[in-house]
């Protein structure tokens, strides 16, 4: 059986969903689901202090990137010690996780058999299915990949069928970063549509766009989801003061109608893996509570007030 190192949280979830958790021998510093994978040695770490406000973290990341450096460090010695047959990484976002380039540099001087590097590139929902298929094929289990994809797509379709029957299609803003203000892109427009909403900012398959506050106010969404990349609900709640202190905030329709919701972006929406289905469930039960009730309130989402 192959020895696997996953250097991206969503890939770790894919590997486990395919039934290969026992073959995992290493992980990234961010891989934490299922909880049992936290027993594995970590092979990466960020090159900047991850504590601080959204504005401070954004500035630190930009300073690293401006020096043409990688945002993360790969422990090459630990990788060699673990002797993986397969390493899973990504090319989708240099800020989100270790990149393929980082991994190639870490193993470039290995003189013995080099591991297979499987690089994922999830920009839209179809890419997520392709990535699951890519991992399954690398692990010589293509049939497991097809079965997993079928199960996930079936659940998404079932939610979409019910959502389309609803008489109201609320406008939605998904905030992926608070300062600077950014909307969720990539797979999120598709998920919002399946959930019976209309995303005002962001395009399918494209990276998260920056938002101009005045335009955000002008669009005045019916519902606001806050899902900062890499953050849980308590951290997002602390950071909301950057928005709630703005003079226009109290007059927004979503605020007046108490339709602002904090979500666990780190565990759900930011991870392009099997739990995007749970992310869809969160969107659906918030947008159409009379039609859906999946029980995610509290852990997956909370009202702002």
N, C-alpha and C positions, 0 to 999 in steps of 0.2 A: 504494500500500500504506500502511496506517496506521502512524503513528509512535506507539510504545507506551512508556509509563513504568509500571513495576510497583513498587509501594511495599510489597509484602509477599512474603516469600521463597516461600511456597507458590504464589502467583499467578505469580511468575516461572517456576517449574517448570512450571506449567500452560501458560503462553504458549509455552515452549520445546517441551513435549511436543506441542503442537498444530502445531508447525512454523513458529512466528513469531519465532524468536530473532533473525533478521536485522533485524526491525522494531523490536526493543527499542532505545530510545535513552537510557534512564535506569533506575535501580534504587534500592532502599532500601539503607541501610548494612548490612543483614543478608542481602541476596540474594547467595548464593555458590555456587549450583548451577543448571545445570552451571557448572564452573569458568570457562568462557569468558565468563560474564556479568560477571565481576569487572573486565573491561576497561571497563565502562560507568561513567559518572559517577554518584556517589551523590547522592541528593536529600534524605536524611533523616539525623538523628542523635539519640541519646538526650539528654535534659536532665539526666541524672544520671550519676554515675560507675558504670560497669558492672563495675568490678573490686571484689573483696571477697567475703566469705562470703555464704551464702544469707540469713542473718539480716540482714546489713548492706544487701544489695540490696533485700530486702523492705521494710526501714524507709525507704530512700530513695524507693522507688516510692510508698509510702503517704504520705510527706510531700508529694510532688508532687500526688498525687490529692486530698489533704486541702485543698490550696489551689485546688481546682477547675481545675487546669491539666492540659494534655495532657502525657503522658510523653515524647513525641517532638517534634522540631522539623522542619518541612518547609522546605526551601530554596526559597522562592517565586521568587527571582531565577533560580535554576538551572532550575526548571520552565519559566519563561517562555522562557528561552534555548533549551531543548530543543524547544519548540513541539510537544508531544504532541497527537495526535488522540484518544488513549484513555489514561486513567489508571486503573490497577486498585488498589484499596485494600480495606478490610474494616471490618465493624461488629461482628465477633465478640468482640474483646477489646481494650480500650484499653491494656492492659499489654503485649500481645504485639507490636503493630505500630501503625503510623500508622493513624488512623481516618478515616472519611469526613469527619467534621467538620473535621479538620486540613487535608484536601485542599481542601475547599470554601472555607475561610478563605484558603488560599494562592492561589486563583484568583479570588476574589470580585471583585477590581478589574480583571480583564482586560476591556478594552473591545472587543477584537476577538473572533473566534470562540473560544468556550470549548471545552475538550476534553470528551469524554464521560467521565463518572466511573462506573466499574463497581465496585460495592461488593459484596464477598463476605461471606457469613455462615455459615460452616461449623460447625454444632453437632453433627452426626451424619454418618454415612456418606452417607446420601441427600442431605444438604446439599452434600457434596463433589462428588457427581455433578452436582447442580444448578448449582454454581459453575463447573464445567468447561463445562457447557452455556451458562451465562451469558457466560463469556469468549469462547467460540467464536462465539456469536451476535453479540457486539459487534464481533468481527473479521470478520464476514460469512463464517464458515466453519462453519456448524452441522453439516455432515456430518463434519468432522474431530472435532468434539466427541463426536458419537455413536459414532464409531469408537473413540476413545480410551476412552470410558466402557465400551464393550463389552469391550475388551481387558482393562481393569483388573478389571471384575466377573467375567470368566471366570476370571482367575487366582485371585481370592479364592474363588470357588465351588469350584474344583478343590482348593484347600487345605482348605476346609471339609469337603468330602466325605471326604477321607482322615482328617482330624482326628476326625470323628464316629465313625470305625471303631475308634478307640483305646479300650482297656478302662479307662484311668485318665483322670479329669478333675480335674487338680490345682487347688487353690484358689490364687489369684494376688493379689498386691498390686502395684500399679504406682505408684511414688512419683514424683510430678511436681515436688515441691519438698521440700527437706529440712528447712529451718527458717524458718518454721513448716512442720510436716509436712502435706503435701497429697497426695491421690490423683489420678490421672489420671481425667478424666471424658470428656464429649463422645463421640468416636468410639472411644475405647479399650475400653469394655465390649464393643462389637460385635467389635472385632478379637480380643480375648482369647477370646471365644466361638468365633469362626471358627477360632482356633488350637487349640481343644480344651481350654480352661481355663475357670475360673469366677472372675470378678473379684469380690473381696470388698467393695471400696469404690469408689463412683462409679456414676453412672447414665447410660445412653445419652442423648445429647442435652443433658446438663446440665453446667454448668461444674465444674471440679475442686473437690471438697469438702475442707475442712480435716479433719484426722484427730486424734483424741485418742489419745495414745500408749498409754494403758491399754487402750483398745478394740482398738488394733492388736495389742497383745500377747495379748489375750483371743482374738481371731480366729485368731492363729497361722498365717499362710498357709504353704502348701507351698512356694511359689516367690515370690521378691521380685525385681521388676524396678525398677531405679533409672533414671529418665529425666528429670532436671531440665530444665525448659523453658529452651531457649537454651544448654545446656551440652553439651560433648563428654565423652567418657569420662575423660580425665585430670582435668578439672575436677571431675567428679562423684566421682572416687576421692578427691581431696583433701578434699572436703567431707563424706565419709562418717563422719568422726570424730564429727560431731554425733550420729550414731545409734549407732555402734559403742561409744561410751563409756558408753552407758546400761547400767545393771546387768542389765536383762532381755535385752539383745541376745544374749548367748551362748546363752541357753536357747531362743531361737526355733527352731522346727522347721526353717525354711529355712536358718538359720545352721548348725545342727548337721549338716544333710545337705548343706551346701555348695551350696545352691540360691539364692544371692543373685547377681544379675547386673547389671553396669553396662552401660548402653546409651548410644548417641549420640542423646540425645533431640532435640538441635538439628537433626540431619540427617534424622531419621526421624519419630519418634512425634509431635513437636510441630508438624509441618508437614502441614496437611490438603490434600495434593496427590497427584500420581501415586505418590510413594514411600511412601504408606501401604501399598501392596502389599508393598514390601520390609520395612516395619515388621511386617506380618503374618508374613512369612517368618521374621524374627528370632524372634518369639514362638513360632512353630510348631516351629522346629528346636531351641529351648531346652526347650520343654515336652515334645516328643516326638522326641528325637534318633534313635530307631530308625526313625521314619517319614519324617523330613524332614532334608535336608542341602542348604542353599542356599549355604553358604560365606560367611556373614556374620561368623563368629567372628573376633575381632581388630579389625575396623574397625567393625562394627555392634554387637557385644556382647562382653563379657569377663566371666569369673567374678570375683567380688570377691576371692576368695583361692583 
